[in-house]
Amino acid sequence: MGKVEGSIKKSSNSGSLWDFISVEFKRGYSLENDEKEFSDRREKVYTFMKIPLEVERFMFYGFCQCADSFLFVYTFLPLRALVALKSLICSSLSKFKNKRKHKRLSAAETCDLLKMAVLITCSMMLLPWDTSMMYHVIKSQSVIKLYIFFNMLEVGDRLFSSFGQDILDALFWTATEPKTSRREHFGVLPHFIIAVFYVFLHSILVLCQATTLNVAINSSHKALLAIMMSNNFVELKGSVFKKFDKTNLFQLSCSDVRERFHLFILLLIVVVQTMKEYQWTSESFWELMLDCMYVMISEMLIDWTKHAFITRFNEINLSVYSDYVLSFAYDTAQSRHKKAFTDHSDLVARRMGFIPIPLGVVMIKVLTRCVSIDGRLASIILLIFTFTCLVTLKIVNLVYILGRACKLIDLHKTSLIKNHHIINGISCQDMATSPMRPPIRKKQSWSDNKENKPSPLIEVPPLGPTPMFANSNVDIKEACLNTQILEDIMESDLTHSESDLNLSMIRDADTMSTKSA
């Protein structure tokens, strides 16, 4: 009993309250025991901080692509339509004079005439529209009603954009369909009426968006503007906590590019309309620019936060945005091909779901109302000068787009050839000195396995349902990234590299046999 009591007293004396508290003061970290885990956590923080720069690089290149497509409506499309109209008149005159079979217009000339006809028709229909009355009707509504109205317009704009390109493509195909093919359509005139009706409705919707944003910016208490900008945080809730892969993130990124350019054009419309009301004074301009910068900066911050958390939660590598830019570069190269099915400025815009014609109609409506052009010589010179500046801006922007696309494609081809030289972990330098030919994998053609061919740019998991903002004229199997551009050039480069490799191995084998003899 004495021994048991002594042990109990000793155990009670060994654990006092002060000892318990002193352990909390002396406790330290031993992070070096798990160095890899904490290094990965630090790398995730660095990646999170690098996301805004990578996102803005992608956004800027996509923004330039949308600007190229938008400027095309005001610069080269009228010139090409004039050339096509000249060809149509000449062919019609030759038909009456020679009474022979006249030369038909090419498909490109027909599409140019139809685009210009839709643009002019919708502009003439929208010119009588009274924007002043629309502004006062919208301004008289309550803040909550305008907030709901703006959200409805945004949803409607996305729905129109997702289906509008199909309507225009149906018109172009109906007008240029070969006679040898089986024709099952309503006719060119009904399709033209449907296209005009769509563009007119979409233009009215964009004009309502611009007017609502104008009311929000020019209101005295700015409550509506704050509520509209807070609507971006709802976008975070709808996208950040969802499962994303690289393909869906690419579609979301394209939608963000189109949304940012659309917002930029809306703000430009607001600036033009407001400056006309304030007689183009510099004080009102700088005050207006502060509000516009507030809108654009909030949009950029939301995009940065959204993409940062999406890549963080879904364990997506930072280099995926470089792959997206490379996909745009291949689209740009494909659009310059002789047998391209779209205009040079249209292919990448299609991938982003951007349709420039409704925005072009609204811009024409706003400019004709805010800028008066009379028959004076000074007004005509100013109009010619403005057109020249737009053409110059279009060319400079196109030079940048093509230059960066060529640079990215050359770097990608070089990396592919370099990686092709390394087979089964053995470099070309080691294989060149070996008398035995290394096993080279047989290239699988696209026609052999078209459905399951992996993308050379990025490994894409199986696609799910098409998002609402995805353009329906892009095939769902190709909606991820562009894969079938310049394949002939790549195969020829790889073939030349293999032939050079075989010649070098034969020479080394002959040299070794001579030395052994």
C-alpha positions in Angstrom: 0.0 0.0 0.0 2.8 2.4 0.8 4.4 1.8 -2.6 1.1 2.5 -4.4 0.5 5.7 -2.5 4.0 6.9 -3.3 3.6 6.3 -7.0 0.3 8.2 -7.0 1.9 11.2 -5.2 4.8 11.1 -7.7 2.5 11.1 -10.7 0.4 13.9 -9.3 3.5 16.1 -8.7 4.8 15.5 -12.3 1.9 17.2 -14.1 1.1 20.6 -12.6 -1.0 23.3 -14.2 2.1 25.5 -14.8 3.7 22.6 -16.8 0.6 22.2 -18.8 0.6 26.0 -19.7 4.3 26.1 -20.3 4.0 23.5 -23.0 1.8 25.9 -25.0 4.5 28.6 -24.8 7.4 26.3 -25.8 5.7 24.4 -28.6 7.4 24.9 -32.0 6.9 23.9 -35.6 8.8 21.2 -37.4 7.8 22.0 -41.0 11.0 20.5 -42.4 9.6 17.1 -41.6 7.0 17.6 -44.4 9.0 19.8 -46.8 7.2 18.6 -50.0 3.7 19.4 -48.7 4.5 22.9 -47.6 6.5 23.6 -50.7 3.4 22.7 -52.8 1.2 24.9 -50.6 3.6 27.8 -51.2 3.6 27.1 -54.9 -0.2 27.2 -55.0 0.0 30.7 -53.4 2.4 31.8 -56.1 0.2 30.3 -58.8 -2.8 32.1 -57.3 -0.9 35.4 -57.5 0.2 34.7 -61.2 -3.4 34.0 -62.4 -4.3 37.7 -63.1 -1.3 38.1 -65.5 -2.0 34.9 -67.4 -5.7 35.7 -67.6 -5.0 39.2 -68.9 -2.7 37.9 -71.6 -5.4 35.6 -72.8 -8.1 38.3 -72.5 -6.0 40.9 -74.4 -5.4 38.6 -77.4 -9.0 37.5 -77.5 -10.1 41.2 -77.1 -7.9 42.1 -80.1 -9.6 39.3 -82.1 -13.1 40.7 -81.2 -11.9 44.2 -82.1 -10.7 42.9 -85.5 -14.1 41.3 -86.2 -15.9 44.5 -85.1 -13.7 46.9 -87.1 -14.2 44.7 -90.2 -17.9 45.7 -90.3 -16.9 49.4 -90.8 -13.8 49.1 -92.9 -13.3 46.2 -95.3 -16.9 45.0 -95.4 -18.2 48.1 -97.2 -15.2 48.0 -99.6 -15.7 44.3 -100.4 -19.5 44.9 -100.8 -18.7 47.7 -103.4 -16.4 45.3 -105.3 -19.1 42.6 -105.2 -21.7 45.0 -106.4 -19.5 46.1 -109.3 -19.1 42.4 -110.3 -22.8 41.9 -110.1 -23.5 44.9 -112.3 -20.9 43.9 -114.8 -22.2 40.4 -115.0 -25.7 41.6 -115.5 -24.7 44.0 -118.3 -22.8 41.3 -120.0 -25.8 39.0 -119.8 -28.0 41.5 -121.6 -25.4 42.4 -124.2 -24.0 39.0 -125.2 -27.1 37.0 -124.2 -24.8 34.3 -122.9 -24.6 32.6 -119.6 -23.3 35.2 -117.3 -20.7 34.6 -114.7 -22.1 34.0 -111.3 -20.8 35.8 -108.2 -18.4 33.9 -105.9 -19.6 32.7 -102.6 -17.5 35.3 -100.8 -19.0 38.1 -102.8 -22.5 36.8 -102.2 -21.9 36.7 -98.5 -20.5 40.2 -98.5 -23.5 41.6 -100.3 -25.9 39.8 -97.9 -24.0 41.1 -94.8 -24.1 44.6 -96.1 -27.8 44.3 -97.0 -28.6 43.1 -93.5 -26.6 45.8 -91.9 -28.1 48.6 -94.0 -31.7 47.3 -93.6 -31.5 47.0 -89.8 -29.8 50.4 -89.5 -32.6 52.0 -91.5 -35.2 50.2 -89.3 -33.5 51.3 -86.1 -32.9 55.0 -87.1 -36.5 56.2 -86.3 -36.2 54.6 -82.8 -36.4 57.4 -80.2 -33.7 56.8 -77.7 -34.6 59.9 -75.6 -38.0 58.5 -74.8 -36.5 55.2 -74.0 -34.0 56.8 -71.6 -36.7 58.7 -69.7 -38.9 55.6 -69.5 -36.1 53.6 -68.0 -35.0 56.4 -65.7 -38.5 56.7 -64.2 -38.5 53.1 -63.0 -37.4 52.0 -59.6 -33.9 50.7 -58.9 -35.0 47.1 -58.2 -37.0 47.0 -61.5 -34.0 48.3 -63.4 -31.8 45.7 -61.8 -34.1 42.9 -62.8 -34.5 44.4 -66.2 -30.7 44.6 -66.8 -30.3 40.9 -65.7 -33.1 39.9 -68.2 -31.3 41.8 -71.0 -28.0 40.1 -70.2 -29.6 36.6 -70.3 -31.4 37.5 -73.6 -28.2 38.8 -75.1 -26.5 35.4 -74.4 -29.4 33.5 -75.9 -29.4 35.6 -79.0 -25.6 35.3 -79.4 -25.8 31.5 -79.0 -28.3 31.1 -81.8 -27.8 34.2 -84.0 -24.8 32.9 -85.9 -26.7 29.8 -87.0 -29.4 32.1 -88.5 -26.8 34.1 -90.5 -25.0 30.9 -91.6 -28.2 29.4 -92.8 -28.8 32.5 -94.9 -25.3 32.4 -96.4 -25.5 28.7 -97.1 -28.9 29.0 -98.7 -27.6 31.8 -101.0 -24.4 30.0 -102.0 -25.5 26.4 -102.0 -24.3 24.5 -105.2 -26.9 23.5 -107.7 -25.6 19.9 -107.6 -26.5 19.5 -103.9 -29.9 18.5 -102.7 -31.9 21.6 -101.8 -34.2 21.5 -98.9 -34.8 25.1 -97.7 -37.4 27.9 -97.7 -35.6 30.1 -100.2 -33.2 33.0 -99.9 -35.8 35.7 -99.3 -37.4 34.0 -96.2 -34.0 33.4 -94.8 -33.0 37.0 -95.4 -36.2 38.2 -93.6 -35.5 35.9 -90.6 -31.9 37.2 -90.5 -33.1 40.8 -90.6 -35.7 40.1 -87.9 -33.0 38.5 -85.6 -30.4 41.3 -86.1 -33.1 44.0 -85.5 -34.3 42.3 -82.2 -30.7 41.8 -81.0 -29.9 45.4 -81.8 -32.9 46.7 -79.8 -31.7 44.5 -76.9 -28.2 45.9 -77.0 -29.6 49.4 -77.3 -31.7 48.8 -74.1 -28.6 47.5 -72.4 -26.7 50.6 -73.3 -29.5 52.9 -72.2 -29.9 51.1 -68.8 -26.1 51.4 -68.2 -26.4 55.1 -69.2 -29.1 55.7 -66.6 -27.0 53.9 -64.0 -23.9 56.0 -64.7 -25.7 59.4 -65.0 -27.9 58.9 -62.0 -27.2 61.2 -59.0 -27.1 58.7 -56.2 -25.3 55.9 -58.2 -27.3 53.2 -56.4 -28.2 51.4 -59.6 -24.6 51.3 -60.7 -23.5 49.8 -57.4 -26.2 47.2 -57.6 -25.3 46.3 -61.2 -21.7 45.9 -60.3 -22.6 43.8 -57.3 -24.3 41.5 -59.7 -20.8 40.3 -60.7 -20.4 38.6 -57.3 -23.4 36.5 -58.1 -21.4 35.2 -61.1 -18.7 34.0 -58.7 -21.3 31.9 -56.9 -22.5 30.4 -60.1 -19.1 29.4 -61.5 -16.4 29.1 -58.7 -18.0 26.2 -56.8 -18.7 24.0 -59.9 -16.6 21.3 -61.3 -14.5 22.5 -64.2 -12.0 20.7 -66.6 -9.7 22.3 -69.1 -12.4 22.2 -71.9 -15.1 23.9 -69.8 -12.7 26.4 -68.6 -11.7 27.3 -72.2 -15.4 27.8 -73.0 -15.9 30.0 -69.9 -12.8 32.0 -70.8 -14.0 32.6 -74.3 -17.3 33.8 -72.9 -15.5 36.2 -70.5 -13.6 37.7 -73.5 -16.8 38.2 -75.4 -18.5 39.7 -72.3 -15.6 42.1 -71.7 -15.6 43.4 -75.2 -19.4 43.7 -75.2 -19.2 45.8 -72.0 -16.4 47.9 -73.6 -18.7 48.7 -76.6 -21.6 49.5 -74.3 -19.5 52.0 -72.3 -18.3 53.5 -75.5 -21.9 54.1 -76.5 -22.6 55.6 -73.1 -19.7 58.0 -73.4 -20.8 59.2 -76.9 -24.4 59.7 -75.8 -23.5 61.5 -72.6 -20.8 63.7 -74.2 -23.3 64.8 -76.8 -25.7 65.9 -74.0 -23.0 67.8 -72.2 -21.7 69.5 -75.4 -18.4 67.6 -75.4 -16.9 69.4 -72.4 -13.7 68.1 -70.8 -15.0 68.3 -67.2 -17.9 66.0 -67.9 -15.6 63.7 -69.9 -13.2 63.0 -67.0 -16.1 62.6 -64.6 -17.6 60.1 -66.9 -14.3 58.2 -67.4 -14.1 57.6 -63.6 -17.4 55.8 -63.6 -16.4 53.8 -66.7 -13.1 52.8 -65.1 -15.0 51.8 -62.0 -17.1 49.4 -64.1 -14.2 48.0 -66.1 -12.0 47.5 -63.0 -14.7 45.7 -61.1 -15.2 43.4 -64.1 -11.5 42.6 -64.3 -11.3 41.9 -60.5 -14.2 39.5 -60.7 -12.6 37.7 -63.7 -9.3 37.4 -61.8 -11.0 36.1 -58.7 -13.2 33.7 -60.6 -10.3 32.2 -62.6 -8.0 32.0 -59.6 -10.4 30.0 -57.5 -11.5 27.8 -60.4 -7.9 26.8 -61.1 -7.3 26.4 -57.4 -10.3 24.2 -56.6 -10.0 22.0 -59.8 -6.1 21.6 -59.7 -5.7 23.1 -63.2 -2.2 24.1 -64.2 -1.3 27.7 -64.9 0.0 26.9 -68.4 -3.5 26.2 -69.6 -4.0 29.8 -70.6 -1.0 29.6 -72.8 -2.6 26.6 -74.5 -5.8 28.7 -75.0 -3.8 31.5 -76.7 -2.1 28.9 -78.9 -5.5 27.6 -79.9 -6.5 31.1 -81.0 -3.3 31.3 -82.9 -4.1 28.2 -84.8 -7.6 29.5 -85.5 -6.0 32.7 -86.9 -3.7 30.6 -89.2 -6.7 28.5 -90.4 -8.7 31.7 -91.2 -5.9 32.8 -93.6 -6.2 29.5 -95.6 -7.5 29.8 -99.1 -10.3 27.3 -98.4 -11.4 28.8 -95.1 -15.1 28.8 -94.6 -15.3 32.1 -92.9 -13.8 35.6 -93.1 -10.4 36.2 -91.8 -11.8 38.0 -88.8 -14.7 35.7 -88.1 -13.3 32.3 -87.1 -12.0 33.2 -83.6 -15.0 35.4 -83.0 -17.2 32.4 -83.7 -15.4 30.4 -81.1 -16.1 33.1 -78.6 -19.7 33.5 -79.6 -19.3 37.1 -80.7 -21.5 38.5 -83.5 -20.4 41.9 -84.6 -23.4 42.9 -86.8 -25.9 43.8 -84.0 -23.3 45.9 -82.3 -22.5 47.5 -85.6 -26.1 48.5 -86.1 -26.4 50.0 -82.7 -23.1 52.0 -83.1 -24.4 53.4 -86.4 -27.6 54.4 -84.7 -25.8 56.2 -81.9 -23.3 57.9 -84.2 -25.9 59.2 -86.6 -27.9 60.7 -83.6 -24.9 62.2 -81.8 -22.8 63.3 -84.7 -24.4 65.5 -87.4 -22.8 65.4 -90.9 -23.9 68.0 -93.4 -22.9 68.5 -97.0 -20.0 70.8 -96.2 -16.5 70.0 -97.4 -15.1 69.9 -93.9 -17.6 67.3 -92.8 -16.8 65.1 -95.8 -13.0 65.5 -95.1 -13.6 64.6 -91.5 -15.6 61.5 -92.5 -12.9 60.3 -94.9 -10.2 61.0 -92.2 -12.2 58.9 -89.6 -12.6 56.1 -92.1 -8.9 56.1 -92.8 -8.1 56.0 -89.1 -10.4 53.0 -88.6 -8.7 51.2 -91.6 -5.3 52.0 -90.1 -6.4 50.7 -86.7 -7.8 47.6 -88.3 -4.5 46.9 -90.1 -2.3 47.5 -87.1 -4.4 45.3 -85.0 -4.4 42.6 -87.7 -0.6 42.8 -88.0 -0.3 42.3 -84.2 -2.7 39.3 -84.2 -0.9 37.6 -87.2 2.5 38.3 -85.9 1.8 36.8 -82.5 0.0 33.9 -84.0 3.0 33.1 -86.3 5.4 33.4 -83.4 3.3 31.0 -81.2 2.9 28.5 -83.9 6.6 28.4 -84.7 7.5 27.9 -81.1 4.9 25.1 -80.8 6.2 23.4 -84.0 9.7 23.6 -82.7 8.8 22.1 -79.4 6.9 19.3 -81.1 9.8 18.4 -83.3 12.2 18.6 -80.4 10.0 16.3 -78.3 9.7 14.0 -81.4 13.4 13.5 -81.3 13.3 12.0 -77.9 11.8 8.5 -78.2 11.5 6.3 -75.1 13.7 8.6 -73.1 16.7 8.4 -75.5 17.8 11.6 -77.1 18.7 11.9 -80.8 22.3 12.4 -80.0 22.5 9.0 -78.3 20.5 7.3 -81.0 22.7 8.7 -83.8 25.7 6.8 -82.5 23.9 3.5 -82.2 24.1 1.0 -85.1 20.5 -0.2 -84.4 17.5 1.8 -85.4 15.3 2.7 -82.5 11.6 1.7 -82.7 9.6 4.6 -84.0 5.9 4.7 -83.3 3.6 4.6 -86.2 1.7 7.8 -86.7 -2.0 7.4 -86.5 -4.0 9.4 -89.0 -6.9 11.5 -88.1 -9.3 9.4 -90.3 -8.3 6.2 -88.4 -9.5 7.4 -85.0 -11.2 10.7 -85.4 -13.4 10.4 -82.4 -10.7 9.7 -79.8 -7.7 11.6 -81.2 -6.1 13.5 -78.3 -5.4 17.2 -78.9 -1.8 18.1 -79.5 -2.2 21.2 -77.4 -3.9 19.9 -74.4 -5.4 16.6 -73.1 -9.2 17.1 -73.1 -11.5 14.9 -71.1 -14.8 13.8 -72.5 -17.1 16.7 -73.0 -20.4 17.2 -71.3 -23.4 19.2 -72.3 -22.7 22.4 -74.2 -22.9 25.5 -72.0 -25.3 28.3 -72.9 -22.6 30.6 -74.1 -21.0 28.2 -76.4 -21.5 28.9 -80.1 -23.6 26.2 -81.6 -21.8 26.3 -85.0 -18.6 25.0 -83.4 -18.7 21.2 -83.3 -19.0 19.8 -79.8 -16.0 17.5 -80.4 -13.9 20.5 -81.5 -15.2 23.0 -79.0 -12.2 22.4 -76.7 -9.2 23.5 -78.7 -8.2 23.7 -82.3 -6.4 20.5 -83.3 -6.5 20.1 -87.1 -4.6 23.2 -88.3 -1.4 23.0 -90.3 -1.3 19.2 -89.9 0.3 18.7 -93.3 3.1 21.1 -92.5 3.7 19.4 -89.2 3.7 15.9 -90.7 6.2 17.1 -93.4 8.5 18.6 -90.8 8.4 15.4 -88.7 9.0 13.3 -91.9 12.0 15.4 -92.7 13.3 15.0 -89.2 12.9 11.2 -89.3 14.7 11.0 -92.7 17.6 13.1 -91.4 17.7 10.9 -88.3 17.8 7.7 -90.4 20.6 9.0 -92.6 22.7 10.0 -89.6 22.2 6.5 -88.1 23.2 4.8 -91.4 26.3 6.9 -91.6 27.3 6.1 -88.0 26.7 2.4 -88.7 29.0 2.5 -91.8 31.7 4.3 -89.8 31.6 1.8 -87.0 31.8 -1.1 -89.5 34.8 0.4 -91.3 36.6 0.9 -88.0 35.9 -2.7 -86.9 37.2 -4.0 -90.3 
